[in-house]
Amino acid sequence: MLYNVLAVTGYKPHELGIFNEKHEQLSYLKKAILKKIRHLKEEFDIKWVITSGQPGVELWAAEATTILKESYPDLQLSTLAPFHNQEERFSEPIKKLYSTIWEQSDYKDYITKRPYDNPAQLRLKNQFIIDKSDALLVLYDEETEGTPKFYLSYALKKHETESYPIFYLTPDDIEELVRDELDNES
């Protein structure tokens, strides 16, 4: 089966205990995201990766997609921000990454065509991206709630009524990658 459009979401950095780009586990997490997107691209011939450009897993997945585009020229990146100027409250390093991803996106737009004015814009973003995608990749552990649960609620509804797969990247997947990397280093 082919899934042309893959939505990607997951935890925000603070939900993972990551407070800067120098966090010792961040490189492993980024490698795990890249590996999972590569696997889904190869298995299902993904053509588009969509995120809303939120800090954390979404920006790291967008970053991974830009790297994978070198090997897969047909792979494209879409950033669908929930509202204008979402990056206003981001820290400087995250603003810089967001700006880079925005510029490198093959398609970019705002779901609501105005600055933030109410939480409904975030709910609309989740629903809109799930509606526009064929599958979801989510970094989520059901024992550790967080912001991905909002995306998942829409994804699970869509999964119940049509063929909408939900692919998980779990802490166990990341631990396995870390073990493999450490084994290869020794």
N, C-alpha and C positions, 0 to 999 in steps of 0.2 A: 504494500500500500504506500502511496505517496502522500506526504504532507507538505504542501508548498510553503506554508507560513507557520513558523514556530514562535510563540510568545515565550518570553523568559522573564522570570521574576524570582524573588527570594528575599532573604533577610537584608535589612539595612546594616551598615557596618557596626553601629553600636549594639545591635541585637546579637552580633557575633563576638562582641568584645574587641573589635578592631577599631582603634582610634587614630591610626595614621598609616601611611603607605609602607612604613618600615616594620610593621608587625611581622613577627617571625613566621607565622602560619599563612600569611596572605599569599605568598608566592605559590604555595601548595593549593590553596583554594582556587586561585586563578588558573592553575594548570588543570585542576579537576573540572572546572567549568569549560575550558577549552577542549579537553578530552571528550567530555560529554556532548558538546555541540558538534564536534567533529564526527563522533560516532553516529549521532542522529542525522547529520548531513549525509554520511555515507550509506546508512541503512535506509533512509526514507527520502533521499534526494531533496532535502529542505532547500528552498530557493530564497526565502526571506526569514530574517530574525527580527522580531519586534520587541522593543522595550519602551518604557515611558521615560527612561533616562534618570530614574531615581538612583540615589547613591547606594552603593553596595553591589549586590549580585547583578542588578540590571546594568549598571555601568561597566562592571567587570565582564559581563557577557557580551556587551557591545564591543568592548575592547578585544575580547577573544574573537569575535566575528570579524573585526577588521584584520586581525592576524590571519584568520582562516581564508579570507578573500584572496590572499596571495596564492594559495593552493587551489582554491575553488572560485574561479573568476565569475561564476554564475551566482554565487552567494551574495545576497544584498542585505543591507542593514536599514531598518526603519526606526526612527525615534519619534514617538507620538507623545509629546509632553501633555500633561493634563491641563495646563494653563500657561499663559505667558509669564515669563520671568520666574519659573519654578526654581531656578538656580540662585535666586536672590539670597536665600538663607543658608546656602551651602557654604562650607568652609572654603578657603582659597584653593587648596589643592583639588578639591572635588569640583569647584567651579571650573578650574582649568581642564580637568578631565572631561567634564560635561561639554564644555565648549569645543574641545577636540572631537568628541564623539558626534556632537551636533553637526560640525563641519564635515565629518567623514561619512555621515549617514547618506545613503542613496535616496532616501525619502524622509522628510521631516515635516512635522506639522503640529499644531496645537489642537487638542480635542475640543476644549472650550476656547473660544477666540477672545479671551479676556484674562486679566490677572486673577489671582486667587481671590475669591470672595465668600466661598462656603465649602463645607466638607462634601457636599454632593458632587463636586467636580472630581474628587478622588474616586468616589463610587462609580461615577460615569466612566472614568478612565479605565477602571478594572473591567467593567462590563463591555466597553467598546473594544478593548484589545482582545478580550476573549472572543467576542463576536467576530472580529476580523481575522482570527487565527484558526489554524487547523489542528493545532496541538499545543500543549503547554509543557515547558520544562520549568520545574520549580525546585529551589534549594529549600527544603523544609523538613523538619522533624516534628511529627505530631505530638511528641512529648514536650516540645519547646515552642509554645505559641509565639506568634509574632505577626508582623504585617502581611506576610504571604497568605495568611488565612483568608484575607478579603478577596484576593484573586481566586483562591481555591474554591470559595463558595460559588462563584459564577462558573468556574471550570467544571465543578462537580455537577451543577445543574445541566450544563451543556452535555457533559459526558453521559448523563442519564437518558437524554432524549435523542442523541445522535452519536456517531462515531467521532468522539473527541478524546484522544488519548492524553493522559497526564503522565509525564515522565518525571521521576523524582531523582534529584541528586541528594543523597543522604549523607549525614556525618560519617556513616560507615564507608561509603564510597571514597570520601576524602581521606579517612584514616588509611584505607587500603593504598591509595596513591602515595601518601606520606611514607608508609612502610616500604613500598616499591622503590621510591626515590632514595630513601635512606639505605636500602639494601644495595642499590646500584652504586651509591657513593662509597660503600665500604669494600 
